Amino acid sequence: MGCSLSGLNALYDSVNGGGDVWINENRYRILRQLGEGGFAYVYLVKETVTTDASAASGGLANKVKDPSHLSDDGTYAMKKVLIQNNEQLEMVREEIRVSSLFSHRNLLPLLDHAIIAVKANQEGSWKHEAYLLFPVHLDGTLLDHAKVMQTKKEFFSTSDVLQIFYQICAGLKHMHSLEPPYAHNDVKPGNILITCRKGQPPLAILMDFGSARPAQSKFALGQRRYSCRNGLLSIVLHLSELLSCGTVRVIQILMRELMFGR
């Protein structure tokens, strides 16, 4: 999916609480900041349907293919990225393109996006700003849950742990089953959203596809190079991501602490 580079696509009044942001034809009120990291900020926003272009276009509901991704109260998570150079611009474009490839309940969907050119000011020297809109999950990440539960000396049940890990694997399997297969490359507790549902297992959603890349079909073993068929490549990719330090090692240790308090 391409990115628009028009100042009309994401005009904003302010990026503080109470300010408004336009993402294409739709307007969103910024409620509060949820987090930040590097040159990216995440805000809780609420869609504002007015009598202008947003109402005429039918709002976000007219753009989103899967209605289950729409919020009942109109709130969403908006990621704002400050872009300083062409390399960062290409990285954001690639993140948007890759995020648009996936359609799975355990992968965070990108609902809308815009990239605009801005003038440098006293606060920084960035030349573009990107706005990415996602469903909001206010229960936090697996890492957030781990910290809170360890403080309270509470633990996930064994069945919940298995459900969370199964859902992570299901999301990865979807990525690995594409043509070409994609590797997430950054699976960690901080990139796994957990939504607690009364009477149901937790819902685990893998997010942040900024490091996702097509898998290499050729690999070296010693001095020899081998090629994988698509089916074998998917299996090799699945195993490599599950056995990476960022996945099993961190999550396994975390889960053991959650279950047994060690």
TARA-V14488 format. One record per helix or strand. SS is the DSSP state (alpha for helix, beta for strand). FROM is the first residue (numbers start at 0). TO is the last residue. If there is no record, write none. Layout:
<<SS/FROM/TO> <SS/FROM/TO>>
This chain:
<<beta/11/11> <beta/19/22> <beta/25/36> <beta/39/47> <alpha/52/55> <alpha/59/61> <alpha/66/68> <beta/74/82> <alpha/85/98> <beta/106/106> <beta/109/116> <beta/120/120> <beta/123/123> <beta/127/133> <beta/140/140> <alpha/141/151> <alpha/157/175> <beta/181/182> <alpha/188/190> <beta/191/194> <beta/202/205> <beta/212/213> <beta/217/220> <beta/223/226> <alpha/229/241> <alpha/244/259>>
